Amino acid sequence: MKRPFIYILILIMVSCKDKYEVPGKIIPPEKMTGIMWDVIRAQELAKDIKRKDSLINLPERTHLLTAQVFKIYNINSTTFKESYDWYLDHPNIMQNVIDSLYTQKQREINEKRESKYINLNKDSLRKKFPER
């Protein structure tokens, strides 16, 4: 009677293991979010450069800029690819990374919007349109 109880206890402990645990060889979610953010920005920068200079080889420029991002984060493309594939196989964790990217983009949009209107001086508007 003791053995089945022990097996059931072990099974429960294994099944209750943290589903959000990332293996040691995989880039942690916080770092992965930063890397993905910078890779996306590098890709957009390459496209922007291509729009300004049609002689630029887009795939080559994208690869160069992405390699610079990997160098900044002290990783290589193989590590990134393995980690990215792992995240694709774990959609719950990947969703957290994507949500963080979305939040970061929203924050950037809000900061641009605020800086656009920060130059408005309410006092100068009151002089032009006095209260009645």
Residue pairs with C-beta under 8 A, 6 or more apart in sequence:
19 92
20 92
20 93
20 96
22 28
22 29
22 86
22 93
23 86
25 82
26 82
26 83
26 86
26 87
27 35
27 75
27 79
27 80
27 83
29 93
29 96
29 97
29 100
30 100
31 73
32 83
32 84
32 87
32 97
33 97
33 100
33 101
33 104
34 73
35 69
35 70
35 73
35 75
35 80
36 97
36 101
37 101
37 104
38 69
38 72
38 73
39 66
39 69
39 80
40 101
42 62
42 65
42 66
42 68
42 69
43 62
43 65
43 66
45 65
46 56
46 58
46 61
46 62
46 65
47 58
49 56
49 61
50 56
50 58
50 61
66 77
67 77
70 76
70 77
70 80
87 93
87 94
87 97
88 94
